[in-house]
Amino acid sequence: MPHENTGKPGDKSSIAAAPKAAGRLKKMIENPIAVPLGILLLAAIAAAGILSIQQMDSTIYIEKSEISSQTVTVSPQSTGILEKVFVNEGDIVRKGQLIARVSGSNVTSKSDGIVVSANKAIGQTVGQADALASIMDPKELSIIGRLQEDKGLNQVKPGQIVKFTVDAFGQKEYSGAVDSVSEVPRQQDIVFSISDKRQEKEFNVKVLFNDKEYPELKDGMSAKMWIYK
């Protein structure tokens, strides 16, 4: 089970990182009479510290993460008057299903999913930039983590292994892989550092996982993730 800012406990690579410390500790344990208890304890603490540092260096921890589903926006092909909307929020729709009518033209869904928003501005002019409905596909789940730029962002690469937990399921561990890192920061999350008034920017890290293997995971659930370098 991963811990905050650490690698997975018991990782053989972590143990191998401190052979000298581990070797000295082993000799002390094998000959406890020849070594004062205080020195033995100090040696144990030092060895544990080396392993802990090694584990911290092996992962990038992202606390602010959330399971997210793919959302598709349905818009008209050309500008016209919104005459009627045939769906409501929460409706389950199929690909090709009628969503709205704009100036006599039918607008249909591009995919299966659940309607999360519907434009009810009947009589208003709408164009290609206007959303008539937003449809969420619950079968296309991913995790979006918000990583501050100075917390290891430059070390995150597509394909890296990810372990994550979901708040709703306690310490149960899930697996995935980094898909992408956003090219631009999250504008709504830019804040100023108190110390030097610099902008602290966060970027989205998208992680994919096999949603068929984890059917209990749902859109909007809070999560924490550990990216293995």
HELIX and SHEET records of a PDB file:
HELIX    1   1 LYS A   12  ALA A   16  1                                   5    
HELIX    2   2 PRO A   19  GLU A   30  1                                  12    
HELIX    3   3 PRO A   32  ALA A   34  5                                   3    
HELIX    4   4 LEU A   37  SER A   58  1                                  22    
HELIX    5   5 LEU A  153  GLN A  155  5                                   3    
HELIX    6   6 ASP A  167  PHE A  169  5                                   3    
HELIX    7   7 GLN A  187  ASP A  189  5                                   3    
SHEET    1   A 8 ILE A  92  VAL A  93  0                                        
SHEET    2   A 8 GLY A 113  ALA A 118 -1                                        
SHEET    3   A 8 ALA A 133  GLN A 148 -1                                        
SHEET    4   A 8 THR A  59  VAL A  74 -1                                        
SHEET    5   A 8 SER A 222  TYR A 228 -1                                        
SHEET    6   A 8 ILE A 161  VAL A 166 -1                                        
SHEET    7   A 8 TYR A 174  VAL A 181 -1                                        
SHEET    8   A 8 GLU A 202  LEU A 208 -1                                        
SHEET    1   B 4 SER A 105  THR A 108  0                                        
SHEET    2   B 4 LEU A  98  VAL A 102 -1                                        
SHEET    3   B 4 GLY A  80  VAL A  85 -1                                        
SHEET    4   B 4 THR A 125  VAL A 126 -1                                        
SHEET    1   C 2 VAL A 191  PHE A 192  0                                        
SHEET    2   C 2 GLN A 199  GLU A 200 -1                                        
END                                                                             
